[in-house]
Amino acid sequence: MALILLSAYGWHNPSHSDTQTSDPLLKDVTAEELRGILQSFEGDKAVLVNVWATWCAPCIEEFPEIVKVQRKYEDSLRVIFISADFPDSRDLALQFLREQGVDWTTYFKTGSDQEFIEALSSEWTGALPFSKIINKEGEVVASWENSATFSKFDNHVKQALNR
């Protein structure tokens, strides 16, 4: 499967003040804010983070599988989708989320690419899609670049939930 590098496609969004929207489905997030969001789930739920974009075919391919995983484990798992779309594609991202039946808060990456990449994983090269599964103790169970099947997501989530 093809990996798409963020920097190769200009995943740069230096300012989000003019692109911010009030839609609660897709909120702007910086690297620092993301760290806080992830920490807020420690002790409560396992977390599956997925960075995606509407222009990334492997991202679009795996997206419904992640939604299925969220529905299956909704009481013990929190899926955090982060759009890496260009600022002028925000409406496309929002439309896609609605088409996929996503009804929980998701995020739109803003700020420095490098800081954002480092906030998620020192091993992440910036390729999309990127997924990371964290147990409720805040420990990383798995992370990878490239798309995955329902089975791969399900197995890693079970591991994070000790099932």
C-alpha positions, 0 to 999 in steps of 0.5 A: 500500500502506498504511503503518503508523506505529509511534507510531500503534499504540503501538510502545512497550516501555519495559521488556523484563525481564518479557517476555524469553524464553529462546527462541533464535529470538526474542531481545530487542534494544535500539537499541544492541545492534542497532548492534553486531549490524549492525556484526558482519557488516561484511566478512563478509556483506550484511545485509537488515534487516526490521522487521515486526509480526504486526498489520501486513498488508503485513509479513505479505504480504512476509515469505515473499518475504524468507525466499525471498531468505534461502534463495537467498543464504544463504551471502552474506546475513544476514536480520535480522528485527525484530518490532515487536509489542506485548510481549503478542504475543510468542508470536504473533510466535514462532508466525508465525516458526515457521510461516514456516520461519525457523530463524535468530535473529531479534529482538524490539524493546525500549526507546525507539522513537525510539532504535530508529528512529534506530539503523536510519535517520535517514530512517525515519519509523517506518512498517512494514514497513521494510527496509534492505539493507547491503553487506558493507562496511557501506554502505546499498544501499537502504532503504524503508518499505512492502512489496516483492516478491521481485523488489525484494528480489532486485534490491537484494540482487544490488546489495549482493553486486555480482552 
